[in-house]
Amino acid sequence: MGILTWIIIGLIAGVVAKAIHPGEDPGGFFVTIIIGIVGGVLGGFISSLLGFGAVDGFNIGSLLIAVLGAVLVLFLYRKFSKKS
């Protein structure tokens, strides 16, 4: 899958993840894209390890896996970036 496809899926996954798990995050738009891309990679890696498939193109299954990964990354980002 090309880098442009990763960016597009990452953008969509990041926006959907922020809609599912709303709240304030530092960084705004660019952090949303990065969280989406990292979430897509992580979601694809985990789903391929579990035998569910991978993020392999611009389709609904890949987007769903990327969104689930992005929600997980967003949750972890918020959990570990909180100031004590």
C-alpha positions as CSV (number, residue, x, y, z in Angstrom):
1,M,0.0,0.0,0.0
2,G,1.4,3.4,-0.9
3,I,2.2,6.2,1.5
4,L,-0.6,8.3,0.2
5,T,-3.1,5.6,1.0
6,W,-1.6,5.2,4.5
7,I,-2.0,9.0,5.1
8,I,-5.6,9.0,3.8
9,I,-6.6,5.9,5.9
10,G,-4.7,7.4,8.9
11,L,-6.5,10.7,8.6
12,I,-9.9,9.0,8.4
13,A,-9.1,6.6,11.2
14,G,-7.8,9.4,13.4
15,V,-10.8,11.5,12.9
16,V,-13.2,8.6,13.6
17,A,-11.1,7.6,16.6
18,K,-11.4,11.2,18.0
19,A,-15.2,11.0,17.4
20,I,-15.4,7.7,19.2
21,H,-13.1,8.8,22.0
22,P,-13.5,12.6,22.3
23,G,-11.5,14.9,24.4
24,E,-8.8,17.5,24.3
25,D,-5.4,16.5,22.9
26,P,-2.3,18.7,22.4
27,G,-1.2,18.9,18.8
28,G,-4.5,19.1,17.0
29,F,-4.8,18.0,13.4
30,F,-1.3,16.6,12.9
31,V,-1.4,14.5,16.0
32,T,-4.7,13.1,14.8
33,I,-3.1,12.1,11.5
34,I,-0.1,10.5,13.3
35,I,-2.3,8.7,15.8
36,G,-4.4,7.4,12.9
37,I,-1.4,6.2,10.9
38,V,0.2,4.6,13.9
39,G,-3.1,3.0,14.8
40,G,-3.5,1.6,11.3
41,V,-0.1,0.0,11.5
42,L,-0.7,-1.3,15.0
43,G,-4.2,-2.5,14.1
44,G,-2.9,-4.2,11.0
45,F,-0.1,-5.9,12.9
46,I,-2.3,-7.1,15.7
47,S,-5.1,-8.3,13.4
48,S,-2.6,-10.2,11.2
49,L,-1.1,-11.9,14.3
50,L,-4.6,-13.0,15.4
51,G,-5.4,-14.2,11.8
52,F,-8.1,-11.6,11.0
53,G,-6.3,-10.0,8.1
54,A,-4.2,-6.9,7.6
55,V,-4.6,-3.3,6.5
56,D,-3.9,-4.1,2.8
57,G,-5.7,-1.5,0.8
58,F,-8.4,1.2,0.8
59,N,-11.4,-0.9,1.8
60,I,-13.9,-1.1,4.7
61,G,-12.1,-3.9,6.5
62,S,-8.8,-2.1,6.5
63,L,-10.5,1.1,7.6
64,L,-12.2,-0.7,10.5
65,I,-8.9,-2.3,11.6
66,A,-7.2,1.1,11.4
67,V,-9.9,2.8,13.4
68,L,-9.7,0.2,16.1
69,G,-6.0,0.6,16.2
70,A,-6.3,4.4,16.3
71,V,-8.7,4.2,19.2
72,L,-6.2,2.0,21.1
73,V,-3.3,4.4,20.3
74,L,-5.4,7.4,21.3
75,F,-6.4,5.8,24.6
76,L,-2.7,4.9,25.3
77,Y,-1.6,8.4,24.2
78,R,-4.0,10.1,26.6
79,K,-3.2,7.7,29.5
80,F,0.6,8.2,29.3
81,S,0.6,11.9,28.3
82,K,-1.4,13.1,31.4
83,K,0.5,15.4,33.6
84,S,0.7,14.3,37.2
